[in-house]
């Protein structure tokens, strides 16, 4: 939706040219209409929504921001609320309910049918990050003894109210999943063919308690558009569709990025998160990292004699610490990404450490040589710093060892976190940098003490 369209709608609202607005809305996609309503004032939003055709109102509502939905529900009549709730898919209602205050939840639940309420409560009882929390119960279920003709008749009768009809699931009388069949297979089969003879019996499925991130990886691995979700007894509970997986990937990626930046994950867009809430999400990690950083100060204090004996060592501390932190961050980000994609697991730790050891040796050697050349040509010849070869050797040797250790630490901590069932993203840049800073200083001063005899 363009800004020009929004400004045009606002002008038409001021002029009360509602028929013209209806005409514009009828030619817009529901996603764009939802974006328009999100930008509008509360008074404008309710007018625009009420001008929508009945068939597109509910779909538009499902794409709106939760805060906009909350404002609209507050002014909806009971009849309007029932009309919207009856057209929404149960998984969309369940997701919306999780973000609403208790009084609004009660009103929304009272506006849905008893059957839908049962399905919504089923979804809400699952853990927040599980496959069960994002499933929908609105899918097409077939029997294995049906003919293709009977299957088509069943789809025509029950399909209009289902989230997807392209993939149909075959179950027995106890709802146990037996197979899966697509509409493409049905179209290419003969009407007299039996579903049980042409269905795919090797069904890829998820369990209700599976982590939703694993579900997203399954979609990516097998190029799925829908995935059946079963309980512990292989009874079909619902399905997850690809549009929900896109939301999962977006939320999980945002959460990982926030954790990697040492921010407690939030569930609101940046501009819609209050100043105090934003600060609250950042302060805990900043406090922890601040206290951890005092270890660095303690290490420097304990080596005061070494610094007093060779003041020039102080000038290289920031460079060594930053290089170590950057090296560790490179490895940790690569490992965290690979863990998220399922490319590696804790069992690969030996191969990963061996690879990172070789990579870090090459990186450390190149950086040490480059730094030695920089000290000789730039610091000594141009700046006339007078740095001795021994000090240069201390700095370059420390740099090489710091890079090696930083990369080993950066690659191992996310794997260990995963093994301990923690989020690997927690072991990202700020945390690893703090650890590597302390280690690099210890290495630096120990080498200086030995080589410079101070």
ZIURRA-V191086 format. One line per field, one symbol per residue. phi: phi as a letter, one per 40 degrees, with the letter a starting at -180 (. if undefined). psi: psi as a letter, one per 20 degrees, with the letter a starting at -180 (. if undefined). Layout:
BEGIN
phi=???
psi=???
END
This chain:
BEGIN
phi=.ccccccccccccccfcccccdccccbbcdcccccccccccdcccccccccccdcbccccdcccccccdcccdcbccdccccccccccccccccccccbbcdcccccccccbcdccccccccccccddbccccbcbccacbbbccccccccccccccbcdcccabcbbbbbccbgccbabaccdccccccccccdccbccccccabcdccccccccccdccbfcbabcbbccbgcccabbbccccdcccccccccccccccgbcdbbbddcbcccccccccccdccccccccccccccccccbccccccadcdcccddcccccccccccdcccccccccccgcbaccccccccccccccccccccccccccccccccccccccfcgcccccdccccccdcccccccccccccccccdcccgbcdcccbdcccdcccdcccccddccccccccfb
psi=pqhggghgggghghikmhhhgggghijqqhghgghghhhrrgghghgggiiqqhhigghghiiqqhhggghghhiqrhggghgghhiqqhhhgghghijqrghhgggghiirqhghhghghgghiqqhjrhhijrqjnrpprqhjqrgghgghgghgihhjqhqihpqppraijjpphrqqrhghghirqhiqpghhiqpinpprqqhiqphhhghhgghgjlqiqpqpraijkpohaqprhhhhghgggghgggggghhjlppprjqqgijprghggghhhgghhgghghhihhghhgghikhhghhhnhhhhhiggggggggghghggggggggghghijhrrhijhghgggghggghgggggghggghghggggggghgilhkprhggghgghgggghggghghgghhhghgggghjkrohhhlbggghggghggghgggghggggghil.
END
